[in-house]
Each structure stands twice: as C-alpha cells, then as structure tokens.
Amino acid sequence: MGIKYNNPVYIIIGATGGIGSELCNDLNKDSCHIVACSNNLEKLNTLSKEQATDSCALDATDFKQVDSCVSNVLEKYGRLDGVVNCVGSILLKPSHLTTEEDWNKTISLNLTSAFSTLRSSARTMMEAKGGSIVLVSSAAAITGLANHEAISAAKAGIVGLVMSAAATYSRYGIRVNCVAPGLVRTPLTEHLTSNEAVLKKSEKM
C-alpha cells in the first residue's frame, strides 16, 4: 500500500471476513494502527482481542456510520493513511430467478458500501494531500460467468468507480485501486470451494 509513515493508520471495513481478517493480520505485522470495522459484533470483538486492533461496529451501507467512523479515527490519530473495503456477498442466480430484494441487497452490500467508503475517505485524504483507498471487486466483473448477473453487475460497478475516482483524486495525491480476485477460500465461499469441479474452473479465471 505504499506505507508513508511509521505506524500508519488504516481502516479495514469488512474486517471480520476471510480477506479482511487476513489483511488485518498482515498489517499488524507491519506495525500499523488498524481500525477494524464490521457489522458482526461477536466476530469483531474476537478479532480486536486476538490482534489488538481498535474496532468500530458499523453498517458499511450506511453513509452516516461510515462518515462517523472516519471522523473518529481522524480525531484519535490525527491522520488516515489508508482504507480498504472488503465488504461483499455472493449471489449465484440467473436474472429470471433474482428477486428485487436479491438485487437491492447485492448492490447495497457490494457497490453502495464501496461508494460510501470512497466518499468518506476521499474527503479526509483531500485535506491531507494523500492516502490510499482500496476496494475489492471480483473476477466476475470482467469474466462472463453463468448465474452471476447481479453480483457481476455490482462488482463491475466497483471497477468503474475506481477508474473514475483514480482520475479524480490523483491530483490530491490519493491512490484509488481495486483488486479483483477469483475464488478465494473463505467462510463465505465454503459451499463453492468444497466442490473440486468449481475449484478447477476458478483456476482458469
């Protein structure tokens, strides 16, 4: 992430998921100050104790809650060096079986949470003239996969969001990037990674 200071300050949103918890662990090894964020209070408390991180319970789809978290971090540490949004979901349904509720939830969890993270972080980092924002997309955003219509649309939206934001905020020294992994072994994907045929197919992404 291009650590700029000793003991840099990072907010990890979606910190209790498979990717988020590993990221917290890696940043801890680099002596970073970490504020772990999640809407799962039980897992958040466990993570905070195990990794000695600060914690913030929030719903990443709620703009006010994300704004408040960023403000609190800035007040405590005086700066914000990086933010990562690892919030996500999986919906494997063809369009004709996808309900309006399915669609709205998928867009909210993936794309709205990404935008709320970007908006709050950018406002703070513009004043500091620098920082790093990372959003998590998916290989499904750019690969045509059957039964992925809703999640592919949400993840593709993140790619477009990042490309535009990178152009907008580069003048302020803010780097905006996304990672687009294929199938990763996490509790969220356990029902998929337990299938050898699915695993072999994912290796081709």
DAUR-V644027 format. One record per pair of residues at least 4 apart in sequence whose C-alpha atoms are under 7 Angstrom apart, sorted by the first residue. I is the first residue (numbers start at 1). GAP is how many residues later the second one is. D is the distance in Angstrom with one decimal. If there is no record, write none. Layout:
I GAP D
I GAP D
This chain:
1 131 6.9
3 5 6.7
7 24 5.4
7 25 4.5
7 26 5.9
8 24 5.0
8 25 5.9
8 73 6.0
9 23 6.0
9 24 4.7
9 25 6.0
9 71 5.4
9 72 5.3
9 73 6.6
10 23 6.2
10 24 5.0
10 25 6.2
10 70 6.4
10 71 5.9
10 72 4.7
10 73 5.5
11 23 5.9
11 24 4.8
11 25 6.1
11 71 6.5
11 72 4.7
11 73 6.4
12 8 6.8
12 23 6.2
12 24 5.1
12 25 5.9
12 71 5.9
12 72 5.0
12 73 6.1
13 23 6.4
13 24 4.6
13 25 6.1
13 71 6.1
13 72 4.7
13 73 5.9
13 74 6.5
14 6 5.8
14 23 5.8
14 24 5.0
14 71 6.2
14 72 4.8
14 73 4.6
15 5 4.0
15 6 5.1
15 21 5.3
15 22 5.6
15 23 5.9
15 71 6.9
16 4 5.8
16 5 5.3
16 22 6.3
16 27 6.0
16 28 6.0
16 31 7.0
17 4 5.8
18 4 6.4
18 168 4.8
18 169 6.5
19 4 6.2
19 67 6.8
20 4 6.3
20 66 5.8
21 4 6.3
22 4 6.2
23 4 6.1
24 4 6.0
25 4 6.5
25 26 7.0
26 4 6.8
27 4 6.6
27 5 5.6
28 4 5.5
34 19 5.4
34 20 6.2
35 18 6.0
35 19 4.6
35 20 5.2
35 21 6.8
36 17 6.6
36 18 6.1
36 19 4.6
36 20 6.1
37 18 5.8
37 19 4.8
37 20 5.6
37 21 6.4
38 6 6.3
38 18 6.9
38 19 5.3
38 20 5.6
38 21 7.0
39 18 5.5
39 19 5.1
39 20 5.5
40 4 6.0
41 4 6.0
41 16 6.5
42 4 6.4
43 4 6.1
44 4 6.0
44 11 6.9
45 4 6.3
46 4 6.1
47 4 5.9
48 4 5.2
48 5 4.8
48 6 6.3
48 7 6.2
56 13 6.8
58 7 6.0
58 8 7.0
59 6 6.7
60 6 6.1
60 53 4.9
61 47 6.2
61 48 6.4
61 51 5.7
61 52 4.5
61 55 6.8
62 4 6.5
63 4 6.1
63 53 5.5
64 4 6.1
65 4 6.2
66 4 6.3
66 50 6.8
66 51 6.7
66 54 6.8
67 4 6.2
67 53 5.4
68 4 6.1
69 4 6.3
70 4 6.2
70 50 6.8
70 51 7.0
71 4 6.1
72 4 6.2
73 4 6.0
74 4 4.8
74 5 5.2
74 6 6.2
81 50 4.9
81 51 6.3
82 49 5.6
82 50 4.6
82 51 5.7
83 38 7.0
83 49 6.4
83 50 5.0
83 51 6.3
84 49 5.9
84 50 4.7
84 51 5.9
85 29 6.4
85 32 6.8
85 49 6.5
85 50 5.1
85 51 6.4
86 49 6.7
86 50 5.7
87 22 6.7
87 23 6.4
88 21 5.9
88 22 5.0
89 17 6.8
89 20 6.8
89 21 6.8
90 61 6.5
91 57 6.8
91 60 6.0
92 55 5.2
92 56 5.3
93 4 6.2
93 5 6.0
93 54 4.6
93 55 6.2
94 4 6.3
94 53 4.2
94 54 6.6
94 55 6.3
95 54 6.2
98 4 5.9
98 5 6.7
99 4 6.3
100 4 6.1
101 4 6.0
102 4 6.1
103 4 6.2
103 47 6.1
104 4 6.0
105 4 6.0
106 4 6.1
106 44 6.8
106 45 6.3
106 48 6.9
107 4 5.2
107 5 6.4
107 47 5.4
108 4 4.6
108 5 6.4
109 4 5.7
110 4 6.3
110 44 6.1
110 45 6.9
111 4 6.2
111 43 5.5
111 44 7.0
111 46 6.5
111 47 6.0
112 4 6.1
113 4 6.2
114 4 6.2
114 21 6.4
114 44 7.0
115 4 6.0
116 4 6.2
117 4 6.0
118 4 5.8
118 15 7.0
119 4 6.4
120 4 6.7
121 4 6.1
122 4 5.8
124 4 6.7
125 4 5.9
125 5 5.4
125 6 5.7
125 49 6.9
126 4 6.5
126 46 5.7
129 43 5.0
129 44 5.5
130 42 6.0
130 43 4.3
130 44 4.6
131 42 6.7
131 43 4.8
131 44 6.3
132 42 5.7
132 43 4.8
132 44 6.0
133 42 6.2
133 43 4.8
133 44 6.4
134 42 5.9
134 43 4.9
134 44 5.2
135 42 6.5
135 43 4.6
135 44 6.7
136 42 5.4
136 43 5.1
136 44 6.1
137 4 7.0
137 18 4.9
137 21 6.0
137 22 6.6
137 41 6.3
137 42 5.8
137 43 4.5
138 17 5.9
138 42 3.9
138 43 5.1
138 44 6.1
139 4 6.0
139 41 5.2
139 42 5.5
139 43 5.0
139 66 6.8
140 4 6.7
140 5 6.5
140 12 5.2
141 11 4.8
141 12 6.7
141 14 5.1
141 15 4.3
142 14 6.9
148 4 5.5
149 4 6.1
150 4 6.3
151 4 6.1
152 4 5.9
153 4 6.1
154 4 6.7
155 4 6.7
156 4 6.5
157 4 6.0
158 4 6.1
159 4 6.3
159 19 6.9
160 4 6.2
161 4 6.0
162 4 5.9
162 14 6.1
162 15 6.0
162 16 6.5
163 4 6.6
164 4 6.3
165 4 6.0
165 11 6.5
166 4 5.8
166 9 6.2
166 10 4.9
169 4 6.9
169 5 5.5
170 4 5.2
170 5 6.2
182 20 6.4
182 23 6.3
183 19 6.0
185 4 6.1
185 5 6.6
185 8 6.2
186 4 6.1
189 4 6.1
190 4 5.9
192 6 6.5
193 5 6.8
193 6 5.9
195 4 6.4
196 4 6.2
197 4 6.3
198 4 6.1
199 4 6.5
